Amino acid sequence: MAPTDNATGNRLPRDEPTVHLTVSQAVVRFLANQYTERDGQRTKLFAGCFGIFGHGNVAGLGQALLQAEIQDLDAGREPTLPYVLGRNEQAMVHSAVAHARMKDRLQTWAVSSSVGPGATNMITGAALATINRLPVLLLPADTFATRASAPVLQELELPSSGDVTVNDAFKPVSRYFDRVWRPEQLPSALLAGMRVLTDPVETGAVTIAIPQDVQAEAFDWPESFFAERVWHVARPLPERSVIERAAAIIRSARKPLIVAGGGVIYSQATASLAAFCAQTGIPVGQSQAGKGSLVYDHPQSVGAVGSTGTTAANALATEADVVIGIGTRYSDFTSASRTAFTNPDVRFVNINVASLDSVKQGGVSVVADAREALDALALALNDYRVEDEYAARIGYLARDWDAIVESVYNPAEPAADGSLNQNQVIGLVNTLSDARDVVVCAAGSMPGDLHKLWRTRDAKGYHVEYGYSCMGYEVAGGLGVRMACPDRDVFVMVGDGSYLMMATELVTAVQERLKVIVVLVQNHGFASIGSLSESLGSQRFGTQYRYRSNDGRLDGGVLPVDLAANAASLGVDVIRANTAAEFADAIKVAKASETSTVIHVETDPLIGAPDSESWWDVPVSATSELESTKNARTTYESWKKIQRPYLRPSD
């Protein structure tokens, strides 16, 4: 007879063997045995663990990772949870998130930090992961559970609360947060965390804080806790009646437009989207996260849509009578701050695995996996195709934009001194890279220019972090991309402003023998915000890297900063290239090399990309003594008149 619980009468499990391990050792063993599965394909959930050790985790997770590594190597096998030393805690999270994105959210990394500043350095990375709906496991150390030595080094003391630490700051930027005060709490915390990491709707940053004394505490764990676990990543099916309603609306459309978001790529629905568009003739505009969901030269591809979109996609958005959002969260850049879809009779069909996103803009909400919904719609619309006149207009607009791209890639009148502008730099990288190479970017003027100009040839060839648009993401993100796809070259496109935020992960690239090609664009300031400032009447104030002049303003000479020399000091190869011929040669050398290379190029920040004929809502001062601000306010008010709430139901 199995024993019973006298309070409930429920039968308790028979005694099972236990394993005597510390909490940290248990964490490492547990993480090494977690897998995801989708469509019958099993993937190891954790590729490894990034970490920087301090007094909060060196004797806990540090010891556990060391012990596991030695045991694996002694047994003749690769480490089951490889450890990578990073240089900045925020950057480690960025690398983990970039890896997860390249793996369609089926694999990620754990990231460990010490207590205090090491932990809070990860908060920006946590926000980025959660906003972009990308999984990452954060394991910050915490203060003593016993409080035996309180206050410990780097501990926050609050007179009003004894159980709050700096790690509580993770709560608003994590999809799941827990703190393990006792060993017995670890199984429930880890299992809950795995559930969130592998949920396509709920995923984001999972933070499990473990006090430093608890990390080193031993406990008898049931062996079943360490058994292999496979977490099924679901593909929610659309309801038949909802598909019928969506199909009826689409069938009534004369000028439909698809807005493809990141969900198309994460769902691995690119083939279904291409087939659906070929069948129906419906054109596709792409968000930043969705760029690559349809290759640039597909007959129905009209490129980027929204504030940084193409004139082709934005013209069709203005006319569209039905907008079909697939896997997009409709950020303000995608909707051009709700001025993109101005047809007074426009209706929306929104396909998204998350109901939060499916109800945006109003319309029919199709809560389902993107691939499953597209395949179901293709069957329901087997008798529908756009009219010939609209199909011809799609082709004309796409060809017209492609000609504009070609004209800025190869200007008819290049600079007399042979110097390059940012459009030409993008064109050279795009032209000379292979179709499967990956371009990585995140902040500044480059993401918008890439969104407009980059000709995507592969669904995974475009990796721009624009949910948080975090300066400093680029180099760290490039490492994560390279770890996820070692068979592809990775081009990190970064301006001097973002490079200065977090270039230190170049040292990690050297350490791990990871090859990335960094295109470092030096324009002596914040080109994106400079341009925005000028458009808002603020005259590029405080956006240039200059000496302070005699009158006290930051408008003196250019600073004598040599970023190429800085990069070389970090151990990578560096090539200075300031003409098209030099730049082309540099790319060829970098691609042939087996090590990381930084290509340094000077550009003119005042030469921008072609106009998107679109808008982004950034408020302008309502009153001003500056004529430039008054003029900007007039323009702002004219756009505000076009802005719409998009709340009209579609059926």
Buried (B, 14 or more C-beta within 10 A) or exposed (E): EEEEEEEEEEEEEEEEEEBEBBBBBBBBBBBBBBBBBBEEEEBBBBBBBBBBBBBBBBBBBBBBBEBBBEEBEEEEEEBBBBBBEBBBBBBBBBBBBBBBBBBBBBBBBBBBBBBBEBBBBBBBBBBBBBBBBBBBBBBBBBBBBEBEEEEBEBBBEEEEEEEEBBBBBBEEBBBBBBBBBEBEBBBEBBBBBBBBBBBBBBBBBBBBBBBBBBBBBEBEBBEEBBEEBEBEBEBBEBEEEBBEBBBBBBBEBEBBBBBBBBBBBBBBBBEBBBEBBEBBBBBBBBBBBBBBBBBBEBBBBBBBBBBBBBBBBBBBBBBBBBBBBBBBBBBBBBBBBBBBBBBEEBBBBBBBBBEEBBBBBBBBBBBBBBBBBBBBBBEBBEEBEBEEEBBEBBBEBBEEBBEBBEEBBBBEEBBEEEBBBBBBBBBBBBEBBEEBBBBBBBBBBBBBBBBBBBBBBBBBBBBBBBBBBBBBBBBBBBBBBBBBBEEBBBBBBBBBBBBBBBBBBBBBBBBBEBBBBBBBBBBBBBBBBBBBBBBBBBEBEBBBBBEEEEEEEBBEEEEEEEBBEBBBEBEBBBBBBBBBEBBBBBBEBBBEBEBBBBBBBBBBBEBBBBEBEBBBBEEBBEEBEEEBBBEBBEBBEEBBEBBBEBEBEBE
